[in-house]
Amino acid sequence: MRLGEAEFIGAVREPGQAPPTRLPQIAIIGRSNVGKSSLINALLNRKALARVSRTPGRTQEIHFYEVGGRFCLVDLPGYGFAKAPAEVRQRWEPLIQSYLSTSPELMGVILLLDARHGPSKDDRRMLDFLGRLELPTLFVLTKVDKLSRGKRKARMEETRELLEIPEDQLLATSAVTGEGTETLGKSVLAAVDEA
């Protein structure tokens, strides 16, 4: 499935800075090293649109990718551990919170969780924040290719129970194999169409 032609159209560096577009937006957020950039590239069927790095914390701004002239995928900086200067990391939290709480074009959030681990303390803080904002949230396990089928099933059930969410609100994906990206793409388009 192809969501449409995608291009980087700009970045937001400071809390309160206006986004480069007024198109409907779907934000993608997760811990540093959860595989955000890789999943964005897989979802948009592009090899290097979002910059992938072995060093966590490469995304230090909010990046906007216009898709098919219809909507934007918004790549937020990763939270938690990141190999970035402390002063840069300290700017991320207000930047992320400002965008999530004040953007009228924001239609929903995709929260990425590493399938190899349960939700971290930072993931739980983000869950609480998103819950307070009452933002529609889809939960996505990344890197499921690293787990056996049995462990994957157990992790899905455990995560659903822990987050207290219905089955259709949690997807399993792999940027390496492409697993789950078509379903995720359909979910994104459904959210945009609903808006």
C-alpha positions as CSV (number, residue, x, y, z in Angstrom):
1,M,0.0,0.0,0.0
2,R,1.3,3.5,-0.8
3,L,0.1,6.5,1.2
4,G,1.1,8.9,-1.6
5,E,4.2,10.9,-2.6
6,A,5.9,12.2,0.5
7,E,8.3,15.0,1.1
8,F,10.0,16.8,4.0
9,I,8.5,20.3,4.2
10,G,10.0,21.8,7.3
11,A,10.8,21.6,11.0
12,V,9.8,23.2,14.3
13,R,12.6,24.0,16.7
14,E,11.0,26.1,19.4
15,P,7.8,25.6,21.5
16,G,5.0,27.7,20.1
17,Q,6.6,27.9,16.6
18,A,3.9,27.6,13.9
19,P,4.1,24.4,11.9
20,P,4.9,24.7,8.1
21,T,1.5,23.5,7.1
22,R,-2.2,23.6,8.1
23,L,-2.9,20.1,6.7
24,P,-4.3,17.5,9.1
25,Q,-1.4,15.9,11.1
26,I,-0.7,12.5,12.6
27,A,2.2,12.6,15.0
28,I,4.6,9.7,15.7
29,I,6.4,9.5,19.0
30,G,8.4,7.0,21.0
31,R,11.5,6.5,23.0
32,S,14.9,7.2,21.5
33,N,16.0,4.1,19.6
34,V,12.5,2.7,19.2
35,G,12.9,2.8,15.4
36,K,10.8,5.8,14.5
37,S,12.7,7.0,11.4
38,S,12.9,3.4,10.1
39,L,9.2,2.9,10.5
40,I,8.4,6.2,8.8
41,N,10.5,5.3,5.8
42,A,8.9,1.8,5.6
43,L,5.4,3.3,5.9
44,L,6.1,5.9,3.2
45,N,7.9,3.4,1.0
46,R,11.1,5.6,1.0
47,K,14.6,4.4,1.9
48,A,16.0,7.6,3.4
49,L,13.3,10.3,3.8
50,A,13.6,10.2,7.6
51,R,17.2,10.1,8.7
52,V,18.1,6.8,10.3
53,S,21.1,6.7,12.7
54,R,22.7,4.1,14.9
55,T,23.0,6.9,17.5
56,P,19.7,7.5,19.5
57,G,18.4,11.0,19.6
58,R,19.2,12.1,16.0
59,T,15.8,13.8,15.6
60,Q,16.2,17.0,17.6
61,E,13.3,19.0,16.1
62,I,9.8,18.2,15.0
63,H,9.9,17.1,11.4
64,F,6.9,17.4,9.0
65,Y,6.4,15.1,6.0
66,E,3.6,16.0,3.7
67,V,2.0,12.9,2.2
68,G,0.1,13.1,-1.1
69,G,-0.9,16.7,-0.5
70,R,-3.6,15.4,2.0
71,F,-1.9,15.2,5.4
72,C,1.4,15.3,7.3
73,L,3.2,12.7,9.3
74,V,5.0,14.5,12.1
75,D,8.2,13.0,13.5
76,L,8.7,14.1,17.1
77,P,12.0,13.8,18.9
78,G,12.5,10.6,20.9
79,Y,12.2,10.8,24.6
80,G,14.3,9.0,27.3
81,F,17.9,8.0,26.6
82,A,19.5,9.9,23.8
83,K,23.1,10.7,22.9
84,A,22.5,14.4,22.6
85,P,23.8,17.3,24.7
86,A,21.8,17.8,28.0
87,E,20.7,21.3,27.0
88,V,19.2,19.9,23.7
89,R,17.4,17.1,25.6
90,Q,16.0,19.6,28.1
91,R,14.4,21.6,25.2
92,W,12.7,18.5,23.7
93,E,10.1,18.0,26.5
94,P,8.6,21.5,26.3
95,L,8.8,21.4,22.5
96,I,6.9,18.0,22.4
97,Q,4.4,19.1,25.0
98,S,3.7,22.4,23.3
99,Y,3.1,20.8,19.9
100,L,0.9,18.0,21.3
101,S,-1.2,20.3,23.4
102,T,-1.7,23.3,21.1
103,S,-1.9,22.0,17.5
104,P,-5.4,22.2,16.1
105,E,-4.4,20.2,13.0
106,L,-3.3,17.2,15.1
107,M,-5.7,14.4,14.5
108,G,-4.0,11.7,16.5
109,V,-0.8,10.1,17.8
110,I,1.0,6.9,17.0
111,L,2.9,5.9,20.1
112,L,5.8,3.4,19.3
113,L,6.9,0.8,21.8
114,D,9.8,-1.5,21.4
115,A,8.5,-5.1,21.2
116,R,11.6,-6.4,22.9
117,H,10.8,-4.6,26.2
118,G,7.7,-3.6,28.2
119,P,6.7,0.1,28.3
120,S,9.4,2.1,30.1
121,K,9.0,4.7,32.8
122,D,9.3,7.3,30.0
123,D,6.6,5.5,27.9
124,R,4.3,5.6,30.9
125,R,4.8,9.3,31.4
126,M,4.0,9.9,27.8
127,L,0.9,7.7,28.1
128,D,-0.3,9.7,31.0
129,F,0.3,13.0,29.2
130,L,-1.6,11.8,26.0
131,G,-4.4,10.5,28.3
132,R,-4.7,14.0,29.9
133,L,-4.9,15.6,26.5
134,E,-7.5,13.0,25.3
135,L,-5.7,12.6,22.0
136,P,-6.7,9.6,19.9
137,T,-3.7,7.2,20.2
138,L,-2.7,4.1,18.3
139,F,-0.1,1.9,19.9
140,V,2.5,0.2,17.7
141,L,5.0,-2.4,18.7
142,T,8.2,-2.0,16.7
143,K,11.0,-4.5,15.9
144,V,8.7,-7.5,16.1
145,D,11.1,-9.3,13.7
146,K,13.5,-9.7,16.7
147,L,11.0,-11.9,18.6
148,S,9.9,-15.5,18.0
149,R,6.2,-15.9,17.1
150,G,5.4,-17.2,20.6
151,K,7.1,-14.3,22.3
152,R,5.5,-11.8,19.9
153,K,2.0,-13.1,20.8
154,A,2.8,-13.0,24.5
155,R,4.1,-9.5,24.2
156,M,1.0,-8.3,22.3
157,E,-1.3,-9.8,25.0
158,E,0.8,-8.4,27.9
159,T,1.0,-4.9,26.3
160,R,-2.8,-4.8,25.7
161,E,-3.5,-5.9,29.3
162,L,-1.0,-3.4,30.7
163,L,-2.3,-0.5,28.6
164,E,-5.9,-1.6,29.0
165,I,-6.7,-1.1,25.4
166,P,-8.8,-3.1,22.9
167,E,-7.1,-5.5,20.4
168,D,-7.6,-3.1,17.4
169,Q,-5.7,-0.3,19.1
170,L,-2.3,-2.2,19.1
171,L,-0.4,-3.2,16.0
172,A,2.8,-5.2,15.5
173,T,5.3,-3.8,13.0
174,S,8.7,-4.4,11.5
175,A,10.5,-1.8,9.4
176,V,12.9,-4.6,8.3
177,T,10.3,-7.1,7.0
178,G,7.5,-4.6,6.3
179,E,5.1,-6.5,8.6
180,G,2.2,-4.4,9.8
181,T,3.1,-1.4,7.8
182,E,0.1,-1.8,5.4
183,T,-2.3,-2.1,8.3
184,L,-0.7,1.0,9.9
185,G,-1.0,2.9,6.7
186,K,-4.7,2.1,6.5
187,S,-5.2,3.2,10.1
188,V,-3.5,6.5,9.3
189,L,-5.6,7.1,6.2
190,A,-8.8,6.2,8.2
191,A,-7.9,8.8,10.9
192,V,-7.2,11.4,8.3
193,D,-10.5,10.7,6.5
194,E,-12.4,10.8,9.8
195,A,-11.0,14.3,10.4
